[in-house]
Amino acid sequence: MKMNSFAAVRQHCLAQAVSCEDFPFGPDIYVYKTHGKIFAILTEKDGVARVNLKAEPTEALMLRQLFSAVTPGYHMNKKHWNTLLLDGSVPDAEVQRQIEQSWQLVQPKRRRARAEQTV
């Protein structure tokens, strides 16, 4: 699936286990949560979708160096969040991986430990 569209990223966020869509910041800001914790925030501006995703601090920095479409998280803790511009420059598999990693990082500790054991 092409991961450079709002609809594709929305679908992938909703496909994560125990995820739900919420609108606490208004109707144009799609927030994805699992177990009550945010793992993605999806918006669209000027026809280009953007998604904020959680990342380990060292990985967040590395991704910003690798991809020009990855910047420090807009309106988020810049140490732990990146904003990914969905302009097609980041490979689809990498966008999916970052969404899944963000989801995993907000899992409750017991569930997270079990998920890491299966990897």
C-alpha positions in Angstrom: 0.0 0.0 0.0 1.3 3.5 -0.9 1.9 5.2 2.5 2.1 8.8 1.1 -1.6 9.5 1.5 -3.7 10.6 4.5 -6.1 7.6 3.9 -3.4 5.0 3.8 -1.7 6.2 7.0 -5.1 6.5 8.7 -5.9 2.9 7.7 -2.5 1.7 9.0 -2.9 3.5 12.3 -6.3 2.0 12.8 -5.0 -1.5 11.9 -2.8 -1.5 15.0 -4.1 -3.7 17.8 -6.4 -1.9 20.4 -6.1 1.4 18.5 -8.8 4.0 18.2 -9.3 7.3 16.5 -10.1 10.4 18.5 -10.5 14.2 17.9 -9.5 16.0 21.2 -7.9 18.9 19.3 -10.6 19.5 16.7 -12.2 17.8 13.7 -9.1 18.2 11.4 -6.6 16.6 13.8 -6.8 12.8 13.8 -5.4 11.3 17.0 -4.6 7.6 17.3 -4.4 6.0 20.7 -3.9 2.6 22.3 -4.6 1.9 25.9 -5.3 5.7 26.3 -1.9 6.8 25.0 -1.3 8.7 21.8 0.9 7.0 19.3 0.1 9.1 16.1 -1.4 12.4 15.2 -2.4 12.8 11.5 -3.2 16.1 9.8 -3.3 17.5 6.3 -2.3 21.0 5.3 -2.2 22.4 1.7 -2.9 18.9 0.3 0.0 17.3 2.1 -0.5 14.9 5.0 1.8 14.8 8.0 1.9 12.4 10.9 3.6 12.9 14.3 5.1 9.6 15.6 6.8 8.7 18.8 10.4 7.4 18.5 13.3 6.5 20.8 15.5 9.7 21.2 18.5 8.3 19.3 16.4 6.9 16.5 14.4 10.1 16.3 17.7 12.0 15.6 18.9 9.4 13.1 15.6 9.5 11.1 15.9 13.3 10.9 19.4 12.9 9.4 18.3 10.2 7.0 15.1 11.7 5.6 14.5 15.4 4.8 10.8 14.6 5.3 11.3 13.8 9.0 11.6 16.8 11.3 11.3 17.3 15.1 7.7 16.7 16.3 5.4 19.7 15.6 3.9 20.9 18.9 5.4 17.8 20.6 8.4 16.9 22.8 11.1 17.1 20.2 13.2 14.5 21.9 10.6 11.8 21.6 8.5 12.8 18.6 9.0 13.3 14.9 6.8 14.8 12.2 6.8 12.8 9.0 5.8 14.7 5.9 4.0 12.2 3.6 5.4 13.5 0.4 6.5 10.1 -1.0 10.2 10.6 -0.2 10.2 8.1 2.6 9.8 4.4 1.5 6.4 2.9 2.3 7.8 0.1 4.4 9.7 2.7 6.5 6.5 4.7 7.1 4.8 1.5 8.2 7.7 0.6 10.5 7.7 4.0 12.1 3.9 3.8 12.8 4.3 0.3 14.3 7.3 1.4 16.4 5.4 4.4 17.7 2.5 2.1 18.6 4.9 -0.3 20.4 6.6 2.5 22.4 3.3 3.5 24.1 2.3 0.0 25.1 1.9 -0.8 28.8 5.2 -2.2 30.1 4.0 -5.8 30.6 2.5 -6.0 27.0 5.6 -4.2 25.6 7.9 -6.8 27.2 5.9 -9.6 25.8 5.9 -8.0 22.3 9.7 -7.6 22.4 10.1 -11.2 23.3 8.2 -12.4 20.2 10.4 -10.2 17.8 
